[in-house]
């Protein structure tokens, strides 16, 4: 009702009459209706919340918080020699290495990060400005997570995890009773 069906002809005036957002959505729907994304493209954009449990500090989040992060996360696949990001680039995402090998070159030197290693459990870049250039040395998959959403979820998650101890119990525990 009011939407654009795949393959349907779009009347420019009809969508525009419903507002600018409807016109843009109608245009995008019409452009993508004739060429559905292939399976590889669909896979590369979806992120499973279970995958995120590998990474710090995501492993400490509850299932609903992980699901929220996963909804906004995107995966990317890179081949040897491809640059994932450059030193000094502004960044709205934290980047985690899922598999493969990446070379990070910064002012401090070169670091090799392998997917599945202890080093890869942490973001290879989380700051607002990239501190290194990341280049694939073998086929790699990375996950991009919106930094603002991550910070917000982590803040709320910590706030809800505050432990409440009754003073009487704390005093008894301190006395060894």
C-alpha positions as CSV (number, residue, x, y, z in Angstrom):
1,X,0.0,0.0,0.0
2,X,1.8,3.1,-1.2
3,X,5.1,1.2,-1.7
4,X,6.9,0.4,-4.9
5,X,6.9,-3.2,-6.1
6,X,10.0,-4.7,-7.6
7,X,9.9,-4.4,-11.4
8,X,7.0,-1.9,-11.3
9,X,7.2,1.2,-13.4
10,X,7.7,4.3,-11.3
11,X,5.7,7.3,-12.1
12,X,8.0,10.3,-11.2
13,X,5.2,12.5,-10.2
14,X,3.4,9.9,-8.1
15,X,6.3,9.3,-5.7
16,X,7.2,12.9,-5.5
17,X,3.6,13.8,-4.5
18,X,4.1,11.6,-1.4
19,X,7.2,13.6,-0.4
20,X,10.9,13.7,-1.1
21,X,11.7,10.6,1.0
22,X,9.2,8.5,-1.0
23,X,10.6,9.8,-4.2
24,X,14.1,8.7,-3.2
25,X,12.9,5.3,-2.0
26,X,11.0,4.8,-5.2
27,X,14.0,5.7,-7.3
28,X,16.2,3.3,-5.4
29,X,13.6,0.5,-5.6
30,X,13.3,1.0,-9.3
31,X,17.0,0.9,-9.9
32,X,17.6,-2.2,-7.8
33,X,14.5,-4.2,-8.9
34,X,16.1,-5.3,-12.2
35,X,19.3,-6.6,-10.6
36,X,18.9,-8.3,-7.2
37,X,22.1,-8.6,-5.2
38,X,24.0,-11.8,-5.6
39,X,24.5,-14.2,-2.6
40,X,28.0,-13.0,-2.0
41,X,26.9,-9.4,-1.7
42,X,24.2,-10.4,0.8
43,X,26.6,-12.4,2.9
44,X,29.1,-9.6,3.0
45,X,26.7,-7.1,4.5
46,X,25.2,-9.4,7.2
47,X,26.8,-9.9,10.6
48,X,25.8,-12.7,13.0
49,X,25.6,-11.6,16.6
50,X,27.3,-14.9,17.7
51,X,30.4,-13.9,15.7
52,X,30.7,-10.6,17.7
53,X,31.1,-12.7,20.9
54,X,34.8,-13.3,19.8
55,X,35.7,-9.6,20.3
56,X,36.6,-7.4,23.3
57,X,34.5,-5.7,24.7
58,X,31.6,-7.2,22.8
59,X,31.9,-10.6,24.6
60,X,30.7,-9.0,27.8
61,X,27.4,-7.8,26.3
62,X,24.1,-9.6,26.7
63,X,22.2,-11.2,23.8
64,X,19.9,-8.2,23.2
65,X,22.8,-5.7,23.2
66,X,24.8,-7.9,20.8
67,X,21.8,-8.2,18.5
68,X,21.5,-4.4,18.5
69,X,25.2,-4.0,17.5
70,X,24.9,-6.7,14.9
71,X,22.0,-5.0,13.2
72,X,24.2,-2.0,12.4
73,X,27.4,-3.9,11.7
74,X,28.7,-4.6,8.2
75,X,31.2,-7.1,7.0
76,X,33.8,-6.5,4.3
77,X,36.0,-8.9,2.4
78,X,39.5,-7.9,1.1
79,X,42.2,-9.5,-1.1
80,X,46.0,-9.3,-0.6
81,X,47.3,-5.8,-1.3
82,X,44.0,-4.1,-0.7
83,X,44.0,-1.3,1.8
84,X,41.2,-1.5,4.4
85,X,41.8,2.0,5.7
86,X,44.6,4.6,5.7
87,X,46.4,6.3,8.5
88,X,44.8,9.6,9.3
89,X,41.4,8.7,7.8
90,X,38.5,9.9,9.8
91,X,36.4,7.0,11.1
92,X,32.9,6.4,12.3
93,X,33.5,2.7,12.8
94,X,35.5,0.3,14.9
95,X,37.1,-2.4,12.8
96,X,37.6,-6.1,13.9
97,X,39.5,-8.7,12.0
98,X,37.5,-11.9,11.6
99,X,39.8,-14.0,9.4
100,X,42.9,-13.5,7.3
101,X,46.0,-11.4,8.0
102,X,46.4,-7.7,8.0
103,X,49.5,-5.5,8.2
104,X,49.1,-2.3,10.3
105,X,51.7,0.4,9.6
106,X,51.8,3.3,12.0
107,X,54.4,5.9,13.3
108,X,55.4,3.3,15.9
109,X,56.2,0.6,13.3
110,X,54.5,-2.4,11.7
111,X,52.2,-5.0,13.4
112,X,50.9,-8.1,11.8
113,X,47.4,-9.2,13.0
114,X,46.1,-12.6,12.2
115,X,42.4,-13.4,12.5
116,X,41.6,-15.6,15.5
117,X,44.7,-14.5,17.4
118,X,44.6,-12.8,20.8
119,X,45.5,-9.5,19.1
120,X,42.5,-9.9,16.7
121,X,40.1,-10.1,19.7
122,X,40.5,-6.3,19.9
123,X,39.6,-3.7,17.3
124,X,42.4,-3.1,14.8
125,X,41.1,0.5,14.7
126,X,38.6,2.1,17.1
127,X,39.6,5.7,17.4
128,X,37.9,8.6,15.5
129,X,41.0,9.0,13.3
130,X,42.9,5.9,12.0
131,X,46.3,5.6,13.7
132,X,47.7,3.1,11.1
133,X,47.2,2.0,7.5
134,X,45.7,-1.5,7.3
135,X,46.7,-3.6,4.3
136,X,45.7,-7.3,3.7
137,X,48.5,-9.7,3.3
138,X,46.1,-12.6,2.6
139,X,42.4,-12.7,2.0
140,X,40.6,-11.2,5.0
141,X,37.2,-10.5,6.4
142,X,36.6,-7.6,8.7
143,X,33.6,-6.3,10.6
144,X,32.7,-2.6,10.8
145,X,30.8,-1.5,13.9
146,X,29.4,2.0,14.4
147,X,31.5,3.6,17.1
148,X,28.8,5.8,18.5
149,X,26.3,2.9,18.7
150,X,29.0,0.7,20.3
151,X,29.9,3.4,22.9
152,X,26.2,4.0,23.7
153,X,25.4,0.2,24.1
154,X,28.5,-0.3,26.3
155,X,27.6,2.7,28.5
156,X,24.1,1.5,29.0
157,X,25.2,-2.1,29.5
158,X,27.6,-1.0,32.3
159,X,25.0,1.1,33.9
160,X,22.5,-1.8,34.0
161,X,25.2,-4.1,35.4
162,X,25.7,-2.2,38.7
163,X,25.8,-4.6,41.6
164,X,23.8,-3.7,44.7
165,X,25.0,-5.0,48.0
166,X,23.2,-4.4,51.2
167,X,25.4,-2.8,53.9
168,X,24.6,-5.4,56.5
169,X,25.9,-8.2,54.1
170,X,29.0,-6.2,53.2
171,X,29.8,-5.6,56.9
172,X,29.4,-9.3,57.7
173,X,31.6,-10.3,54.8
174,X,34.3,-7.9,55.9
175,X,34.2,-9.3,59.4
176,X,34.6,-12.8,58.1
177,X,31.2,-14.0,59.2
